[in-house]
């Protein structure tokens, strides 16, 4: 069933209705020290419908895709809307809607390769690493691919088709030294399919060399001194902070439920140097890691300028919350699977670059740290955060010094943002983010390096 097939049902829509056809296809391969421990391919597809009646959405879905099932799903979602609206009386008017059409297909134009070829690609990487560096304790090479294909029509005339693939290669190397194990990783890929990024494994041998160098530095490094320190957060760390510690607090559903951002709209929450934006699909004339040209409610997305020159300006929303808050719709309603209802989700969240050179930022610190990479972490609706930092370096007298071992950073984001005194002029996008807010979904995050003060963990 195609987008044109869905349009046949538009004449049956009697009120605010969304009809979505979706298929997710995934490939996941994992090679651990030369052993294939995961070789999976999965496809999930189906149809879903939402009907809005008197302030309430009714939702229904089915994995079956045929004309009779579509009619049943449409009828069931309408029935659910009427039932729920009778149980919970809401005095809400119509939601905004716009008639437009979008067709976006990012699938590769290159000849596709098989999973067998991908596995051999990983084995070649392993063979190089194990031969070049026999002292490695373990190696992990992972390929994850997700193709999200969606067709959507609405009662107000929006119609969209998109196929947005993402392919990620992760390489992790570990060493043992003095009874302790040290590891580090790098991630490659992004918007596109395997063939768009990876041709010959030999092209990645130099990257393996760099990962090995970093893990050796880490194994010979020192534990940082705990405390409130001058640090430079490299762009990868600034990106995850933008997403986790700031972005989530400014999602309108979390704002409505009590996020601390609720009380700071129009207030100073960061240094004048900080502008933070959730981009819909394009930044600086280039497509973002997770482009959204029509959200899953049929809204034409726009960039949400969350913080402008240090002032909290807006929240990310969906149709209903835009009405509740009196804001323009931003097009942040996204669903992971056909059976999921759209939620307010980030798309591509980043702090904008400044005018400082990273070299000058490092030179400005007498005694501090340059933190280069994030690992697992979390933040809450107060913007309080804690993240692991698996890689970084001391800064002594304005110069990079010894590598440091694993540490953590913590604090309150809206306090930390006020300490930013320098912002680099280079932009980095992380292409592998998955956000787990009720539904896992791909997200982009990024930014420049920033100089700030932060709580650093020690040994």
N, C-alpha and C positions, 0 to 999 in steps of 0.2 A: 504494500500500500504506500503510495507516494503522497506528496503534498497536494497534488492536483486531485487525488482521490479523496482526501480529507475535505476539500472545498465543497464537495457534493453535499456535505452535511450542514453547511452554513445556513441554508434556508430553513432548517428545522430549529434553529436557535431562537427561542422566544424571549430570552433575557440574557444578562451578562454571562457568557459562556466561554470557556477555554477548552480546546480539544488538542491533546498532544500525543503524538506518536514518537516513540523513542527506542533506540537500540544502543546498548553499550557493549562493546567488544573489548576483551582484555587478553593480553599475553603476558605471562610472568615466568621468567627463567632465572634460576639462581645456581651458580657454580661456586661451591665452597671447597677450597683447597683441591680443585680439580674434579670434585665429585658433583654431579648434577643432582641437586636436592629438591629442585622445583622445576616442573615443566607443565605449565597449565595454560589452557586456552578456554575462555568462557564467553558466552554471549547471553545477554538478557534483553528481552524486548517486550513491548506491549503498548497498550493504549490507555490514556487516562483523560478524565474530564473534570472540570470544576464549574459549578454554577453558583452565582452570587445572588442571594435573595434576602432583602431586608436586613442587610448588615452581616450576613452569615454566608460562608462558603460551604457548599456540599461537594464532596470529592468521591470519585469512584475510579477503579482501574481494573484491567484484566490483561493477562499475558496472551490471550487470544486476539488475533487481528483479522477480523472479517466484518462484513457489513452488518450482520445481525448483532455481533458483539459490540460494535461501536454504538449502535442504537441503544442497546441495553445499558452500556456504561453511561451514555448521555442521560438516559432516563433515571438511572440510579443516582447519579450526582444531583440531578434536579430534585429527586425525592428526598435525598439527604439534606439538601439546602432548606427545603420547606419544613422538614421535620425539626431540624435544629433551630430554625428561626422561630418556630412556634414554642420551643422549649425556652429559648433565651431571647427575650424581646430586646432588640437594638434599634434605636432611632438613628439610622444612618442613610444617607442618600446614595446616589449613584457614584460609581467609581470612574475615574478618568479613563478614556480610551482613544486610540488614534488609529486610523487606517493607513497602513504602509506595508511594504513587502520587502523581505530580505532573503537573499540566496547566497550562502557562503560555504564553500567546500574547500577545505585545506588538505584533502587527501593527496598523497604523493603522486607525481607524474612519472616517477621512475618505475622500472620493473620490480615487482614485489619479490622478496626472498622468503624462503620457508623457515619454519622454526628450526629445522635441522641446520640450516645455514647460520642462524643466529647462535645456536649452541656451539657450532664450530668456531664462530667469531669469539665467543667467550673463552673457549678452550685455547685458542691461539694467544689471547691475552694472558691466560694463566701460565701457559708454557713459557712465554717470554719472562714473566715475573719470577717464576720459580727457578729458571735457568740463570737469569741475571743476578738474582738476589737469593741464594740458597739459604741464607740465615733467616728468612721470613718464617714466622711461626704459622701464619695463616693468611690466606687470600680469599676475598669474596668478590665475585663479579656478578652483577644483577642487571637484567633488562626488564623494565616494566613498560608496557604500552597500553594506552586506553584510547579507544576511538568512541567519541560520543556523537551520535547522529540523532537529530531531532527535527520533527516537523510540527508546526503549531499553527492553528487557526483560531480566531476569536470572533465573537459576535459583533465586534465593532470594526472588523475589516482588516485586522493585522494578520499577516500570513508570513511564515518564515521557515526556511530550511537551513540547517547547518550541519556540517560534519567537521568536528574539531578534534584532531588527534593529538596525543602527546606521548612521546617516547623518551625514556630516561635510562641512562646507563650509569650505574654506581660502581665504583671500584674502591675497595677497602683493603688495606694492608696492615698487618700487625707484626710486631717484634717482641721478643722477650729479652729483658735485661735485668740482671740482679734480682731475679725472682718475680718481677712485675711485667705485665703485658701492656704494651702501648700500641695504639692503632690510630689511623687517620684515613680520611676518605676524600673523594672528589666525585662530583656529579656532572654529567654531560647530557646534552640533548635539549628537548623542549618541544615547542609547537611543531608538530610534524610526525611522520612515521619513520620507522627504523632506517629506511633507505635514504631519507633526507639528511641524515646525520652521519651514518656509519657505512663506509665503503670498505676500506682496508683496515684491518686491526693494527697494522704496522703504524698507522698514523697516530695511534694512541700510546705507542711505546714510550715516547718522551714524557707523556703525562704520568705514566707509571713510574718513570725515573724521578719525577718531581714529588710524587706521593711518597716514594721510598725515602727521599731526602728529608721530607718533613717528618716522617715517623722516626727517622734516626735522630733528628734534632730534638724531637720531643722526648725520646728515651734518654737523652743526655741532658735534658733540661732541668729546671728547678721549679719548685712550687712557688707560686706568687705569694706575696705578703698580703694577708687579709686586711681589708679596711676600705675606707671611702677614698677612691683613687682617681687621679687623672688618667683617662683612658681614651684611646681612639677605637671606636667600634667600626670595623671594616664594613663595607656595604652589605655583606651577607648577614651580619648581625643586625645592622640597622633595618634591613628588610623584615626580618622575623619580628623585631620589636614593633615595626609599623603595623604589621598584621595582628599579632597576638595581643600586645599590650595597649595599643591605641585603636586599631581597627575594630576589634570586637566591642569595645566600650561605646563605639559610635554607630553600631548597627541599631536601627530604630526599634526593633523588637526588644533588644536588651536595654535600650534607653527607656522604653516604656515600662519595663519591668524593674527598673531601679538602678541602672548603670550610673556611675558617678558623673558621666558626661552630661546627664540630664540637666544638671544645675549650672553648667558652665558655658552654655551656648552664648556666643557673643563676648566671652571673657578671654583673657589672656591665659593660655595654658602651656605656652612654649616660648622659647627664644624667638626673637624677630627673624632669625635665620631659617626658621622651620616652616615649610609649606608641605602639607601632606595631602595626597590626592588618591582616590580610588578610581583608576582609569577604566573606562568601559572596554575599549578595544585598541586604542592607538596612543602611543606616546612619541613625540618628536618625529612624526611622520613614519614611524615603524609600528608594525603590529605587535601588540602586547602578548605575553606568554599565554594568557587565557582570554582570547577575544570574545566579547559578548555583544553581538550586533542587534539582538532582540532578546529580552529576558523571557523567562518562562511564564509570564503573565501577558506577553504581547506588548510590553512597553519598549519604546525606543530609548535605549540607555543613553545616559549622559555622564560625563565625568563628575564625580562628587568631590568637590574641594572641601575637605574635612577641616583642615587647618590652613589658614592663610596668614603668612607673616606672624605666626605665633598665636593667632586668634582662632578659636573654635567657631567654624562658620556653619556647618551643616551636618546632617546625619545621612547614612545610607538607608534607603527605605524600599518598600514595595507600594503598590497602589493604595491599599487600605491605610497603611501607616502614614503615607504622604497626606492623605485627607485628615487623619487624626491630628497630625502635627502642623498642618497648614503649610506644608512644603511642596515643592515641585517633585514629581516622581523621578527617581534616579535610575530605575531599571536594575535593581539589585536582587530581584526575585529569581532564585535558581533552584533547580531540583536535580539530584544526582541520577535517579532511576525513574522509569516510567511510573512506578508505584509510589513515588514520593511526591508530596505536595511542595510547591516552591516555598522557600524560606528566604529571608533577607540574608544574603551572603556577599562577601567581598569578591572582587574580580581580580584586579591588579593594583595592589595598594603599595604606595611608595612615597618616601620623602624625596622632594625634588633636590637636584644638585645645587651646590652653591658656587662660590668663586675661589675656594682655597685649593692649593696643591697639596696632595698627600704628603709629599716630602717636607713641605713647610709645616704641616700639622705635626708631624713627628718631631721636627726640630724645635717646636714650641714647648715640648714637655721635657722637664729635667729628670723627673723620676716618676715613671708611670708604666702603662702597658698598651701594647697594640694587640687587640683581640680580633682574630681573623675569621673564626668559623663558629656557627652555633651547632648544638646538638638538641636533645630533647629539652622541652621546657613548657611552662604554662603561665597563664595570666588570668585574672578574674575581672569582674565588673567594676572593681575599684581602680583598675589599671595597675595593680600590684603584680609584679612578674618575677619569675626566676627561670634562668636558662643555663644549660650546660655550655661550657666553652672548651672544646677539645683541642684547640690550637691557638697559640698566641706567642707574643714575645715581650720581654722587658724593653722599656725605653729608658736609657741612661744617658743623661747629658745630651738629649736631642738626637740620639742614635739608637738604632735597633741593636739589642744585645742578645742575651741568651733566650732560647725557646723556653716556654713554660709547659708544665704538665696540666692535666685536666683541672678546670676550675669552674666556678659558677659566677654569674652576675645576678643581682637582684635589686629591687627598688620599686618605686611607684613611677609609672611612665610619665605622668603629667608633671611630676617633680623633676625627673631626669631631663625632660625636654627643655626645661628652663635653664639647665646648666650648659647647654650646647653653645660653644663659642666659635667653632669653625665647622664648615661643611665643605666636603671636597667637590671638585668640579666633574667627577666621573660618576656615571650611572651604571649600576649593575642590576640585572634581573635574575632572580632565582626562578628556575623553570620546573622545579620538582615538588612544589608545595602541595600538600593535601590538607584541607581543613576538615576537622571532625565534628563540627557543630551539628549534632543530631544525625546528619548524613555526611559521609565523606564526599568531598568534591575538590576538583583541581582548582588551585588559586595561583596567581602570580604575586610576587612580593619583591620589593627592591629598594634601591636608594643609593646614596653616596656614602662615603665614610663620614663619621661625625666625631668631633672631639667633645667630650663631656666628662662629668664626674659620676661615678657609679660605685655601688657596693660590690666588692670583689671578694670571693671566697679564697681561703688559703688551703692548707694541707688538710 
